[in-house]
Amino acid sequence: MIRLLSWLVTTAVAVAAAALLIDGIYFDGPVHGGEEIRHKLVPLLLVSLILGVVTSFVKPILTILSIPLIIVTLGLFLLVINAAMLKFTSWLADKLDIGFHVEGFWPAVGGAIVITVVTWIVDGVIGEAR
């Protein structure tokens, strides 16, 4: 249970950082103050959960199917796969009326980079705290 909670918090922090840093990734609703936090906390946690499920089930299939491209690009195609997972998460969130949006390919790539880096950092900090 603690492992699931720490994973969800880590992913939520990473998605929040991507939404804050990358133009084209955003949540609907207020943009300042306590009202923003109250309005966006549940959608943030839901998007983190969706991203985790998508990454757990869809990404491995895409990775296996893309092995030749991953080899030819020396692994850079994994970034495209991560961007596609973020874009797919945005699509699912839209279908579920959650209010999370990724507008375009380059914001998805930037968001994938930010989410990966922030996840590494938060995992390192949480790992040291355990």
N, CA, C and O atoms as CSV, one atom per row, in Angstrom:
chain,resi,resn,atom,element,x,y,z
A,1,MET,N,N,0.824,-1.195,0.000
A,1,MET,CA,C,0.000,0.000,0.000
A,1,MET,C,C,0.869,1.261,0.000
A,1,MET,O,O,0.583,2.208,-0.733
A,2,ILE,N,N,1.908,1.278,0.802
A,2,ILE,CA,C,2.802,2.435,0.861
A,2,ILE,C,C,3.530,2.596,-0.464
A,2,ILE,O,O,3.755,3.718,-0.920
A,3,ARG,N,N,3.897,1.484,-1.081
A,3,ARG,CA,C,4.589,1.541,-2.373
A,3,ARG,C,C,3.680,2.155,-3.438
A,3,ARG,O,O,4.132,2.978,-4.234
A,4,LEU,N,N,2.408,1.766,-3.460
A,4,LEU,CA,C,1.446,2.318,-4.409
A,4,LEU,C,C,1.247,3.812,-4.180
A,4,LEU,O,O,1.188,4.591,-5.131
A,5,LEU,N,N,1.145,4.203,-2.918
A,5,LEU,CA,C,0.959,5.607,-2.578
A,5,LEU,C,C,2.178,6.439,-2.970
A,5,LEU,O,O,2.033,7.536,-3.510
A,6,SER,N,N,3.369,5.927,-2.703
A,6,SER,CA,C,4.577,6.685,-3.079
A,6,SER,C,C,4.707,6.778,-4.593
A,6,SER,O,O,5.155,7.801,-5.111
A,7,TRP,N,N,4.322,5.719,-5.313
A,7,TRP,CA,C,4.347,5.764,-6.771
A,7,TRP,C,C,3.363,6.810,-7.289
A,7,TRP,O,O,3.695,7.575,-8.195
A,8,LEU,N,N,2.152,6.851,-6.719
A,8,LEU,CA,C,1.140,7.807,-7.155
A,8,LEU,C,C,1.581,9.236,-6.879
A,8,LEU,O,O,1.399,10.109,-7.728
A,9,VAL,N,N,2.146,9.487,-5.728
A,9,VAL,CA,C,2.630,10.825,-5.388
A,9,VAL,C,C,3.778,11.223,-6.303
A,9,VAL,O,O,3.822,12.358,-6.778
A,10,THR,N,N,4.702,10.312,-6.555
A,10,THR,CA,C,5.822,10.591,-7.450
A,10,THR,C,C,5.331,10.953,-8.847
A,10,THR,O,O,5.797,11.929,-9.435
A,11,THR,N,N,4.414,10.192,-9.371
A,11,THR,CA,C,3.873,10.462,-10.698
A,11,THR,C,C,3.101,11.773,-10.711
A,11,THR,O,O,3.191,12.529,-11.678
A,12,ALA,N,N,2.347,12.055,-9.657
A,12,ALA,CA,C,1.585,13.302,-9.573
A,12,ALA,C,C,2.517,14.510,-9.547
A,12,ALA,O,O,2.247,15.512,-10.208
A,13,VAL,N,N,3.601,14.426,-8.798
A,13,VAL,CA,C,4.575,15.525,-8.760
A,13,VAL,C,C,5.185,15.728,-10.140
A,13,VAL,O,O,5.370,16.865,-10.574
A,14,ALA,N,N,5.498,14.645,-10.828
A,14,ALA,CA,C,6.100,14.739,-12.155
A,14,ALA,C,C,5.126,15.335,-13.173
A,14,ALA,O,O,5.518,16.175,-13.983
A,15,VAL,N,N,3.869,14.911,-13.141
A,15,VAL,CA,C,2.868,15.455,-14.065
A,15,VAL,C,C,2.618,16.928,-13.759
A,15,VAL,O,O,2.475,17.735,-14.677
A,16,ALA,N,N,2.563,17.287,-12.471
A,16,ALA,CA,C,2.376,18.691,-12.098
A,16,ALA,C,C,3.546,19.539,-12.596
A,16,ALA,O,O,3.344,20.658,-13.067
A,17,ALA,N,N,4.760,19.015,-12.497
A,17,ALA,CA,C,5.933,19.743,-12.987
A,17,ALA,C,C,5.856,19.930,-14.498
A,17,ALA,O,O,6.183,21.000,-15.010
A,18,ALA,N,N,5.429,18.905,-15.204
A,18,ALA,CA,C,5.297,19.015,-16.663
A,18,ALA,C,C,4.247,20.054,-17.029
A,18,ALA,O,O,4.451,20.843,-17.952
A,19,ALA,N,N,3.122,20.062,-16.312
A,19,ALA,CA,C,2.069,21.039,-16.587
A,19,ALA,C,C,2.538,22.457,-16.283
A,19,ALA,O,O,2.132,23.410,-16.948
A,20,LEU,N,N,3.383,22.587,-15.286
A,20,LEU,CA,C,3.904,23.905,-14.902
A,20,LEU,C,C,4.974,24.403,-15.885
A,20,LEU,O,O,5.025,25.591,-16.202
A,21,LEU,N,N,5.819,23.497,-16.359
A,21,LEU,CA,C,6.981,23.901,-17.152
A,21,LEU,C,C,6.773,23.909,-18.659
A,21,LEU,O,O,7.462,24.646,-19.363
A,22,ILE,N,N,5.851,23.119,-19.168
A,22,ILE,CA,C,5.717,22.951,-20.619
A,22,ILE,C,C,4.441,23.626,-21.114
A,22,ILE,O,O,3.336,23.294,-20.685
A,23,ASP,N,N,4.620,24.589,-22.033
A,23,ASP,CA,C,3.457,25.173,-22.695
A,23,ASP,C,C,2.806,24.091,-23.542
A,23,ASP,O,O,3.490,23.371,-24.269
A,24,GLY,N,N,1.500,23.976,-23.452
A,24,GLY,CA,C,0.799,22.954,-24.215
A,24,GLY,C,C,0.381,21.770,-23.362
A,24,GLY,O,O,-0.329,20.885,-23.839
A,25,ILE,N,N,0.812,21.742,-22.101
A,25,ILE,CA,C,0.341,20.724,-21.151
A,25,ILE,C,C,-0.323,21.488,-20.013
A,25,ILE,O,O,0.313,22.308,-19.350
A,26,TYR,N,N,-1.596,21.215,-19.792
A,26,TYR,CA,C,-2.308,21.987,-18.779
A,26,TYR,C,C,-3.554,21.245,-18.300
A,26,TYR,O,O,-4.051,20.315,-18.934
A,27,PHE,N,N,-4.028,21.709,-17.149
A,27,PHE,CA,C,-5.292,21.261,-16.580
A,27,PHE,C,C,-6.291,22.392,-16.713
A,27,PHE,O,O,-5.913,23.561,-16.636
A,28,ASP,N,N,-7.562,22.066,-16.910
A,28,ASP,CA,C,-8.608,23.078,-16.935
A,28,ASP,C,C,-8.798,23.636,-15.534
A,28,ASP,O,O,-8.532,22.956,-14.544
A,29,GLY,N,N,-9.263,24.882,-15.458
A,29,GLY,CA,C,-9.618,25.458,-14.170
A,29,GLY,C,C,-8.787,26.669,-13.806
A,29,GLY,O,O,-8.040,27.193,-14.633
A,30,PRO,N,N,-8.920,27.116,-12.555
A,30,PRO,CA,C,-8.202,28.303,-12.089
A,30,PRO,C,C,-6.689,28.119,-12.212
A,30,PRO,O,O,-6.178,26.999,-12.214
A,31,VAL,N,N,-5.992,29.246,-12.314
A,31,VAL,CA,C,-4.540,29.163,-12.509
A,31,VAL,C,C,-3.727,29.767,-11.372
A,31,VAL,O,O,-2.502,29.827,-11.467
A,32,HIS,N,N,-4.376,30.219,-10.294
A,32,HIS,CA,C,-3.630,30.830,-9.196
A,32,HIS,C,C,-4.223,30.457,-7.845
A,32,HIS,O,O,-5.429,30.250,-7.714
A,33,GLY,N,N,-3.362,30.375,-6.853
A,33,GLY,CA,C,-3.772,30.292,-5.472
A,33,GLY,C,C,-4.353,28.969,-5.011
A,33,GLY,O,O,-4.242,27.940,-5.678
A,34,GLY,N,N,-4.977,29.037,-3.844
A,34,GLY,CA,C,-5.549,27.859,-3.209
A,34,GLY,C,C,-6.684,27.250,-3.995
A,34,GLY,O,O,-6.895,26.037,-3.958
A,35,GLU,N,N,-7.425,28.095,-4.716
A,35,GLU,CA,C,-8.535,27.585,-5.531
A,35,GLU,C,C,-8.002,26.663,-6.623
A,35,GLU,O,O,-8.640,25.662,-6.951
A,36,GLU,N,N,-6.842,26.988,-7.190
A,36,GLU,CA,C,-6.239,26.126,-8.208
A,36,GLU,C,C,-5.901,24.763,-7.629
A,36,GLU,O,O,-6.176,23.739,-8.254
A,37,ILE,N,N,-5.312,24.740,-6.451
A,37,ILE,CA,C,-4.933,23.477,-5.816
A,37,ILE,C,C,-6.173,22.638,-5.517
A,37,ILE,O,O,-6.193,21.439,-5.797
A,38,ARG,N,N,-7.200,23.257,-4.952
A,38,ARG,CA,C,-8.431,22.522,-4.634
A,38,ARG,C,C,-9.093,21.971,-5.893
A,38,ARG,O,O,-9.620,20.858,-5.888
A,39,HIS,N,N,-9.064,22.748,-6.964
A,39,HIS,CA,C,-9.747,22.349,-8.195
A,39,HIS,C,C,-8.980,21.282,-8.976
A,39,HIS,O,O,-9.591,20.462,-9.663
A,40,LYS,N,N,-7.648,21.283,-8.879
A,40,LYS,CA,C,-6.836,20.419,-9.739
A,40,LYS,C,C,-6.235,19.206,-9.044
A,40,LYS,O,O,-5.631,18.369,-9.716
A,41,LEU,N,N,-6.373,19.076,-7.746
A,41,LEU,CA,C,-5.736,17.967,-7.031
A,41,LEU,C,C,-6.305,16.612,-7.449
A,41,LEU,O,O,-5.542,15.695,-7.753
A,42,VAL,N,N,-7.607,16.473,-7.470
A,42,VAL,CA,C,-8.213,15.195,-7.855
A,42,VAL,C,C,-7.917,14.868,-9.321
A,42,VAL,O,O,-7.537,13.736,-9.618
A,43,PRO,N,N,-8.081,15.838,-10.263
A,43,PRO,CA,C,-7.701,15.520,-11.645
A,43,PRO,C,C,-6.228,15.128,-11.784
A,43,PRO,O,O,-5.895,14.249,-12.579
A,44,LEU,N,N,-5.360,15.765,-11.027
A,44,LEU,CA,C,-3.936,15.428,-11.075
A,44,LEU,C,C,-3.709,13.979,-10.637
A,44,LEU,O,O,-2.958,13.244,-11.279
A,45,LEU,N,N,-4.345,13.579,-9.564
A,45,LEU,CA,C,-4.198,12.199,-9.087
A,45,LEU,C,C,-4.801,11.198,-10.073
A,45,LEU,O,O,-4.246,10.118,-10.279
A,46,LEU,N,N,-5.941,11.556,-10.686
A,46,LEU,CA,C,-6.549,10.671,-11.681
A,46,LEU,C,C,-5.671,10.535,-12.924
A,46,LEU,O,O,-5.512,9.437,-13.456
A,47,VAL,N,N,-5.102,11.649,-13.386
A,47,VAL,CA,C,-4.206,11.601,-14.548
A,47,VAL,C,C,-2.968,10.775,-14.214
A,47,VAL,O,O,-2.492,10.010,-15.053
A,48,SER,N,N,-2.447,10.917,-13.015
A,48,SER,CA,C,-1.287,10.117,-12.597
A,48,SER,C,C,-1.617,8.632,-12.598
A,48,SER,O,O,-0.801,7.809,-13.013
A,49,LEU,N,N,-2.793,8.298,-12.142
A,49,LEU,CA,C,-3.236,6.903,-12.142
A,49,LEU,C,C,-3.393,6.381,-13.570
A,49,LEU,O,O,-2.957,5.272,-13.878
A,50,ILE,N,N,-4.016,7.179,-14.442
A,50,ILE,CA,C,-4.178,6.774,-15.844
A,50,ILE,C,C,-2.817,6.595,-16.503
A,50,ILE,O,O,-2.595,5.607,-17.203
A,51,LEU,N,N,-1.899,7.543,-16.288
A,51,LEU,CA,C,-0.563,7.448,-16.884
A,51,LEU,C,C,0.162,6.196,-16.403
A,51,LEU,O,O,0.848,5.534,-17.182
A,52,GLY,N,N,0.014,5.875,-15.131
A,52,GLY,CA,C,0.640,4.665,-14.604
A,52,GLY,C,C,0.081,3.397,-15.225
A,52,GLY,O,O,0.831,2.475,-15.548
A,53,VAL,N,N,-1.221,3.348,-15.390
A,53,VAL,CA,C,-1.852,2.171,-16.002
A,53,VAL,C,C,-1.439,2.053,-17.464
A,53,VAL,O,O,-1.099,0.967,-17.933
A,54,VAL,N,N,-1.468,3.173,-18.182
A,54,VAL,CA,C,-1.071,3.168,-19.599
A,54,VAL,C,C,0.383,2.735,-19.738
A,54,VAL,O,O,0.720,1.930,-20.606
A,55,THR,N,N,1.235,3.270,-18.885
A,55,THR,CA,C,2.656,2.927,-18.936
A,55,THR,C,C,2.894,1.459,-18.590
A,55,THR,O,O,3.801,0.829,-19.134
A,56,SER,N,N,2.089,0.922,-17.698
A,56,SER,CA,C,2.263,-0.471,-17.289
A,56,SER,C,C,1.783,-1.476,-18.328
A,56,SER,O,O,2.368,-2.550,-18.473
A,57,PHE,N,N,0.718,-1.130,-19.052
A,57,PHE,CA,C,0.118,-2.110,-19.946
A,57,PHE,C,C,0.369,-1.852,-21.432
A,57,PHE,O,O,0.605,-2.797,-22.186
A,58,VAL,N,N,0.321,-0.602,-21.861
A,58,VAL,CA,C,0.459,-0.291,-23.284
A,58,VAL,C,C,1.926,-0.130,-23.693
A,58,VAL,O,O,2.336,-0.623,-24.743
A,59,LYS,N,N,2.707,0.553,-22.870
A,59,LYS,CA,C,4.103,0.833,-23.214
A,59,LYS,C,C,4.927,-0.428,-23.492
A,59,LYS,O,O,5.685,-0.433,-24.461
A,60,PRO,N,N,4.820,-1.486,-22.701
A,60,PRO,CA,C,5.622,-2.684,-23.007
A,60,PRO,C,C,5.303,-3.270,-24.390
A,60,PRO,O,O,6.198,-3.742,-25.090
A,61,ILE,N,N,4.047,-3.234,-24.766
A,61,ILE,CA,C,3.663,-3.757,-26.084
A,61,ILE,C,C,4.277,-2.906,-27.185
A,61,ILE,O,O,4.850,-3.438,-28.136
A,62,LEU,N,N,4.160,-1.581,-27.060
A,62,LEU,CA,C,4.756,-0.689,-28.052
A,62,LEU,C,C,6.278,-0.823,-28.102
A,62,LEU,O,O,6.879,-0.761,-29.175
A,63,THR,N,N,6.884,-1.003,-26.953
A,63,THR,CA,C,8.340,-1.142,-26.902
A,63,THR,C,C,8.788,-2.405,-27.637
A,63,THR,O,O,9.744,-2.368,-28.412
A,64,ILE,N,N,8.116,-3.493,-27.402
A,64,ILE,CA,C,8.474,-4.753,-28.086
A,64,ILE,C,C,8.283,-4.620,-29.592
A,64,ILE,O,O,9.128,-5.061,-30.370
A,65,LEU,N,N,7.168,-4.010,-30.003
A,65,LEU,CA,C,6.909,-3.838,-31.427
A,65,LEU,C,C,7.887,-2.861,-32.089
A,65,LEU,O,O,8.080,-2.898,-33.304
A,66,SER,N,N,8.496,-1.998,-31.292
A,66,SER,CA,C,9.382,-0.962,-31.829
A,66,SER,C,C,10.860,-1.271,-31.684
A,66,SER,O,O,11.690,-0.396,-31.929
A,67,ILE,N,N,11.214,-2.479,-31.295
A,67,ILE,CA,C,12.625,-2.816,-31.066
A,67,ILE,C,C,13.524,-2.435,-32.240
A,67,ILE,O,O,14.593,-1.873,-32.004
A,68,PRO,N,N,13.149,-2.709,-33.498
A,68,PRO,CA,C,14.040,-2.291,-34.594
A,68,PRO,C,C,14.281,-0.779,-34.627
A,68,PRO,O,O,15.412,-0.341,-34.841
A,69,LEU,N,N,13.233,0.023,-34.419
A,69,LEU,CA,C,13.395,1.472,-34.403
A,69,LEU,C,C,14.218,1.935,-33.207
A,69,LEU,O,O,15.013,2.869,-33.315
A,70,ILE,N,N,14.026,1.283,-32.078
A,70,ILE,CA,C,14.795,1.636,-30.879
A,70,ILE,C,C,16.285,1.371,-31.126
A,70,ILE,O,O,17.133,2.174,-30.737
A,71,ILE,N,N,16.593,0.260,-31.761
A,71,ILE,CA,C,17.991,-0.075,-32.050
A,71,ILE,C,C,18.581,0.912,-33.047
A,71,ILE,O,O,19.681,1.421,-32.836
A,72,VAL,N,N,17.860,1.187,-34.131
A,72,VAL,CA,C,18.370,2.093,-35.173
A,72,VAL,C,C,18.592,3.502,-34.624
A,72,VAL,O,O,19.550,4.169,-35.015
A,73,THR,N,N,17.718,3.965,-33.722
A,73,THR,CA,C,17.848,5.319,-33.172
A,73,THR,C,C,18.662,5.352,-31.876
A,73,THR,O,O,18.696,6.372,-31.187
A,74,LEU,N,N,19.307,4.251,-31.553
A,74,LEU,CA,C,20.112,4.143,-30.330
A,74,LEU,C,C,19.310,4.497,-29.070
A,74,LEU,O,O,19.828,5.112,-28.138
A,75,GLY,N,N,18.063,4.101,-29.066
A,75,GLY,CA,C,17.209,4.275,-27.893
A,75,GLY,C,C,16.382,5.544,-27.873
A,75,GLY,O,O,15.504,5.683,-27.022
A,76,LEU,N,N,16.632,6.478,-28.787
A,76,LEU,CA,C,15.884,7.728,-28.775
A,76,LEU,C,C,14.401,7.536,-29.094
A,76,LEU,O,O,13.575,8.365,-28.712
A,77,PHE,N,N,14.063,6.467,-29.779
A,77,PHE,CA,C,12.662,6.216,-30.084
A,77,PHE,C,C,11.854,5.961,-28.812
A,77,PHE,O,O,10.634,6.124,-28.814
A,78,LEU,N,N,12.517,5.565,-27.730
A,78,LEU,CA,C,11.818,5.398,-26.448
A,78,LEU,C,C,11.207,6.717,-25.991
A,78,LEU,O,O,10.164,6.726,-25.337
A,79,LEU,N,N,11.850,7.827,-26.331
A,79,LEU,CA,C,11.300,9.140,-26.008
A,79,LEU,C,C,9.988,9.376,-26.761
A,79,LEU,O,O,9.040,9.935,-26.209
A,80,VAL,N,N,9.942,8.949,-28.012
A,80,VAL,CA,C,8.709,9.059,-28.798
A,80,VAL,C,C,7.614,8.184,-28.181
A,80,VAL,O,O,6.453,8.588,-28.122
A,81,ILE,N,N,7.980,7.005,-27.728
A,81,ILE,CA,C,7.000,6.121,-27.077
A,81,ILE,C,C,6.476,6.770,-25.798
A,81,ILE,O,O,5.272,6.735,-25.542
A,82,ASN,N,N,7.359,7.362,-24.991
A,82,ASN,CA,C,6.924,8.042,-23.769
A,82,ASN,C,C,6.007,9.220,-24.094
A,82,ASN,O,O,5.017,9.452,-23.400
A,83,ALA,N,N,6.341,9.962,-25.153
A,83,ALA,CA,C,5.478,11.071,-25.573
A,83,ALA,C,C,4.110,10.544,-26.014
A,83,ALA,O,O,3.082,11.151,-25.713
A,84,ALA,N,N,4.101,9.428,-26.719
A,84,ALA,CA,C,2.835,8.828,-27.150
A,84,ALA,C,C,2.006,8.376,-25.947
A,84,ALA,O,O,0.780,8.487,-25.966
A,85,MET,N,N,2.663,7.869,-24.904
A,85,MET,CA,C,1.934,7.459,-23.702
A,85,MET,C,C,1.298,8.672,-23.022
A,85,MET,O,O,0.176,8.590,-22.523
A,86,LEU,N,N,2.016,9.798,-23.004
A,86,LEU,CA,C,1.475,11.012,-22.410
A,86,LEU,C,C,0.314,11.545,-23.240
A,86,LEU,O,O,-0.696,11.980,-22.686
A,87,LYS,N,N,0.449,11.515,-24.545
A,87,LYS,CA,C,-0.628,11.962,-25.444
A,87,LYS,C,C,-1.850,11.045,-25.311
A,87,LYS,O,O,-2.984,11.525,-25.311
A,88,PHE,N,N,-1.628,9.742,-25.198
A,88,PHE,CA,C,-2.719,8.782,-25.012
A,88,PHE,C,C,-3.425,9.026,-23.675
A,88,PHE,O,O,-4.649,8.932,-23.585
A,89,THR,N,N,-2.644,9.339,-22.645
A,89,THR,CA,C,-3.211,9.671,-21.341
A,89,THR,C,C,-4.102,10.903,-21.453
A,89,THR,O,O,-5.184,10.949,-20.867
A,90,SER,N,N,-3.647,11.895,-22.205
A,90,SER,CA,C,-4.442,13.099,-22.425
A,90,SER,C,C,-5.748,12.764,-23.137
A,90,SER,O,O,-6.804,13.295,-22.792
A,91,TRP,N,N,-5.674,11.893,-24.119
A,91,TRP,CA,C,-6.869,11.486,-24.857
A,91,TRP,C,C,-7.861,10.772,-23.932
A,91,TRP,O,O,-9.060,11.051,-23.961
A,92,LEU,N,N,-7.346,9.846,-23.111
A,92,LEU,CA,C,-8.209,9.143,-22.162
A,92,LEU,C,C,-8.816,10.113,-21.144
A,92,LEU,O,O,-9.996,10.010,-20.811
A,93,ALA,N,N,-8.008,11.049,-20.655
A,93,ALA,CA,C,-8.514,12.032,-19.697
A,93,ALA,C,C,-9.613,12.881,-20.325
A,93,ALA,O,O,-10.585,13.236,-19.658
A,94,ASP,N,N,-9.461,13.206,-21.602
A,94,ASP,CA,C,-10.492,13.957,-22.301
A,94,ASP,C,C,-11.777,13.141,-22.405
A,94,ASP,O,O,-12.869,13.668,-22.192
A,95,LYS,N,N,-11.649,11.857,-22.732
A,95,LYS,CA,C,-12.826,10.989,-22.833
A,95,LYS,C,C,-13.522,10.811,-21.480
A,95,LYS,O,O,-14.737,10.624,-21.425
A,96,LEU,N,N,-12.753,10.870,-20.397
A,96,LEU,CA,C,-13.310,10.729,-19.051
A,96,LEU,C,C,-13.681,12.083,-18.440
A,96,LEU,O,O,-14.103,12.157,-17.286
A,97,ASP,N,N,-13.520,13.154,-19.227
A,97,ASP,CA,C,-13.862,14.520,-18.817
A,97,ASP,C,C,-13.094,14.949,-17.562
A,97,ASP,O,O,-13.669,15.516,-16.633
A,98,ILE,N,N,-11.792,14.668,-17.551
A,98,ILE,CA,C,-10.952,15.025,-16.411
A,98,ILE,C,C,-10.365,16.425,-16.554
A,98,ILE,O,O,-10.103,17.077,-15.544
A,99,GLY,N,N,-10.153,16.903,-17.764
A,99,GLY,CA,C,-9.650,18.266,-17.946
A,99,GLY,C,C,-8.141,18.364,-17.996
A,99,GLY,O,O,-7.573,19.357,-17.541
A,100,PHE,N,N,-7.482,17.358,-18.537
A,100,PHE,CA,C,-6.027,17.372,-18.729
A,100,PHE,C,C,-5.773,17.363,-20.224
A,100,PHE,O,O,-6.382,16.584,-20.957
A,101,HIS,N,N,-4.867,18.235,-20.682
A,101,HIS,CA,C,-4.643,18.369,-22.116
A,101,HIS,C,C,-3.154,18.406,-22.447
A,101,HIS,O,O,-2.366,19.048,-21.752
A,102,VAL,N,N,-2.787,17.711,-23.511
A,102,VAL,CA,C,-1.450,17.798,-24.102
A,102,VAL,C,C,-1.680,18.186,-25.554
A,102,VAL,O,O,-2.199,17.399,-26.345
A,103,GLU,N,N,-1.288,19.408,-25.894
A,103,GLU,CA,C,-1.571,19.970,-27.217
A,103,GLU,C,C,-0.383,19.795,-28.150
A,103,GLU,O,O,0.471,20.679,-28.220
A,104,GLY,N,N,-0.304,18.694,-28.859
A,104,GLY,CA,C,0.716,18.518,-29.876
A,104,GLY,C,C,1.839,17.570,-29.490
A,104,GLY,O,O,1.973,17.137,-28.346
A,105,PHE,N,N,2.651,17.268,-30.522
A,105,PHE,CA,C,3.736,16.304,-30.354
A,105,PHE,C,C,4.885,16.864,-29.511
A,105,PHE,O,O,5.363,16.187,-28.600
A,106,TRP,N,N,5.335,18.089,-29.801
A,106,TRP,CA,C,6.498,18.620,-29.086
A,106,TRP,C,C,6.218,18.866,-27.609
A,106,TRP,O,O,7.083,18.569,-26.784
A,107,PRO,N,N,5.056,19.393,-27.232
A,107,PRO,CA,C,4.762,19.446,-25.802
A,107,PRO,C,C,4.753,18.051,-25.159
A,107,PRO,O,O,5.166,17.901,-24.010
A,108,ALA,N,N,4.286,17.034,-25.890
A,108,ALA,CA,C,4.302,15.668,-25.358
A,108,ALA,C,C,5.733,15.189,-25.149
A,108,ALA,O,O,6.029,14.539,-24.146
A,109,VAL,N,N,6.622,15.505,-26.084
A,109,VAL,CA,C,8.041,15.129,-25.933
A,109,VAL,C,C,8.653,15.860,-24.741
A,109,VAL,O,O,9.327,15.250,-23.912
A,110,GLY,N,N,8.417,17.161,-24.659
A,110,GLY,CA,C,8.935,17.924,-23.515
A,110,GLY,C,C,8.376,17.417,-22.205
A,110,GLY,O,O,9.103,17.293,-21.220
A,111,GLY,N,N,7.086,17.123,-22.190
A,111,GLY,CA,C,6.463,16.584,-20.981
A,111,GLY,C,C,7.028,15.232,-20.601
A,111,GLY,O,O,7.229,14.949,-19.420
A,112,ALA,N,N,7.287,14.392,-21.597
A,112,ALA,CA,C,7.885,13.075,-21.322
A,112,ALA,C,C,9.258,13.229,-20.687
A,112,ALA,O,O,9.604,12.495,-19.761
A,113,ILE,N,N,10.037,14.180,-21.180
A,113,ILE,CA,C,11.370,14.425,-20.606
A,113,ILE,C,C,11.243,14.921,-19.173
A,113,ILE,O,O,11.915,14.414,-18.274
A,114,VAL,N,N,10.380,15.915,-18.958
A,114,VAL,CA,C,10.201,16.467,-17.606
A,114,VAL,C,C,9.708,15.392,-16.646
A,114,VAL,O,O,10.226,15.272,-15.535
A,115,ILE,N,N,8.714,14.610,-17.058
A,115,ILE,CA,C,8.170,13.568,-16.187
A,115,ILE,C,C,9.236,12.539,-15.841
A,115,ILE,O,O,9.322,12.100,-14.694
A,116,THR,N,N,10.042,12.152,-16.811
A,116,THR,CA,C,11.112,11.180,-16.556
A,116,THR,C,C,12.133,11.726,-15.562
A,116,THR,O,O,12.496,11.043,-14.604
A,117,VAL,N,N,12.593,12.946,-15.786
A,117,VAL,CA,C,13.619,13.540,-14.913
A,117,VAL,C,C,13.074,13.762,-13.504
A,117,VAL,O,O,13.737,13.429,-12.522
A,118,VAL,N,N,11.877,14.319,-13.401
A,118,VAL,CA,C,11.297,14.580,-12.077
A,118,VAL,C,C,11.031,13.273,-11.341
A,118,VAL,O,O,11.226,13.196,-10.128
A,119,THR,N,N,10.593,12.255,-12.054
A,119,THR,CA,C,10.369,10.951,-11.420
A,119,THR,C,C,11.670,10.393,-10.869
A,119,THR,O,O,11.694,9.865,-9.757
A,120,TRP,N,N,12.746,10.500,-11.626
A,120,TRP,CA,C,14.055,10.042,-11.127
A,120,TRP,C,C,14.440,10.798,-9.864
A,120,TRP,O,O,14.885,10.194,-8.887
A,121,ILE,N,N,14.270,12.122,-9.879
A,121,ILE,CA,C,14.659,12.938,-8.720
A,121,ILE,C,C,13.808,12.593,-7.505
A,121,ILE,O,O,14.345,12.365,-6.420
A,122,VAL,N,N,12.488,12.553,-7.672
A,122,VAL,CA,C,11.594,12.272,-6.540
A,122,VAL,C,C,11.815,10.852,-6.032
A,122,VAL,O,O,11.817,10.628,-4.822
A,123,ASP,N,N,12.000,9.895,-6.927
A,123,ASP,CA,C,12.303,8.527,-6.498
A,123,ASP,C,C,13.593,8.484,-5.679
A,123,ASP,O,O,13.681,7.766,-4.683
A,124,GLY,N,N,14.576,9.247,-6.101
A,124,GLY,CA,C,15.835,9.301,-5.351
A,124,GLY,C,C,15.650,9.871,-3.970
A,124,GLY,O,O,16.218,9.362,-3.005
A,125,VAL,N,N,14.853,10.935,-3.860
A,125,VAL,CA,C,14.607,11.557,-2.564
A,125,VAL,C,C,13.768,10.647,-1.678
A,125,VAL,O,O,14.085,10.465,-0.503
A,126,ILE,N,N,12.708,10.076,-2.224
A,126,ILE,CA,C,11.848,9.184,-1.447
A,126,ILE,C,C,12.605,7.911,-1.079
A,126,ILE,O,O,12.442,7.388,0.023
A,127,GLY,N,N,13.428,7.414,-1.992
A,127,GLY,CA,C,14.218,6.217,-1.722
A,127,GLY,C,C,15.178,6.423,-0.568
A,127,GLY,O,O,15.399,5.511,0.230
A,128,GLU,N,N,15.753,7.618,-0.472
A,128,GLU,CA,C,16.657,7.921,0.629
A,128,GLU,C,C,15.904,8.091,1.939
A,128,GLU,O,O,16.434,7.793,3.009
A,129,ALA,N,N,14.662,8.572,1.853
A,129,ALA,CA,C,13.860,8.798,3.067
A,129,ALA,C,C,13.320,7.510,3.666
A,129,ALA,O,O,12.997,7.473,4.853
A,130,ARG,N,N,13.215,6.447,2.863
A,130,ARG,CA,C,12.650,5.179,3.380
A,130,ARG,C,C,13.598,4.456,4.255
A,130,ARG,O,O,13.274,3.383,4.763
